[in-house]
Amino acid sequence: MIRTLALTALAAFAVTAPAQAASVSVPLAGKSQAQVEADVAKAARAVCFRATRSETLALDAYSRCVKETVKVSLDTYATAQAPSNSALAAR
């Protein structure tokens, strides 16, 4: 089981400033799906705030960053939680 999930906000959408990625680790051990989603969203807001604060259209960039970061992070978490084909074959 994954105990932490590293979030990375890629500032590929940056318009004026050079892209600088920030990351934060989110502990996930023993948490429900709702708690994981809330913690990931909170971490994404913190990472995206730092990554987009110097943008020309900061509010728009921040909103897009949070939405995409949460989506990618939860997709990564779901993929890691799913049993792999090799684990299924071993059963």
N, C-alpha and C positions, 0 to 999 in steps of 0.2 A: 504494500500500500504506500502510496505517496504521502510523505509527511509534510513536505513543504512544496510550494509552487512558486517559482520565480517569475515574476511579472516583468516584462520589458516593454516599454512604450517606444516604439520606433517612430521617430519623427519624420517619416517619409513624406508627410504632407506639409512639411515646413516650407514656408513661402520665402521668408527673408533670412532667417538665421540658419546657420549650419546645423544639421541634425545632430542632436546629442541624446542618446538613449539613457534612461535611468532605470534602475531596477530595485525591487524590494522582495524579500522572501516572506511568504505567508504560511504560518504553521497550520496544518490541516488535520493533524492526528486527533481522532476522537470527535470530530465535528460533523454535524448533520449537513445535508446538501444545502439547506437554507443558510446555515452559518457560513459555509464555504462561499456561497454566492455573495453574501453580505461582506465578508472579509476581502474577497477578491475585488468587489466594487469599491470598497474603501481604499484599498491599496492602489487601485487603478486611478482613483481621483487624486491621490497624493502624488503618484508618479507623473500623471499627466499635467498636474498643476505645475510641477517643476519643469517639465519638458516643453510646455507651451506658453509660459508666462511672458516670454519676450516676443511672441508672435504678433504680427500686425493685427490679425483678426483673432485675438486670443480666445474669446468665448467660443467661437465656431470651432477653432482648432482643438480646444479643450474638450468640447462635447464629442467631436469625432474621435478623439484619442481615447476617451473613457469608453465609449461604445465599442470601439474596435478592440481595445485592450482586454475588456471584460469578455468579449466574444471569443477571442483567440485563447485567452487563459482558461476559460471554462471548457472550450473544445479540447485543449491540451490535457486538462484534468480528466475529462470524460474518456479520452483515448487511453490515458494511462490507467484508468480504473477498469477498462474493458479487458477481459482475459485475452491473451494472445492466442494465435492458432496453435503454437507449440504447447502452451499450457492446456488447451483443450484436447490436443492429441494425446497428451500424457495421462489424461484421465481415463 
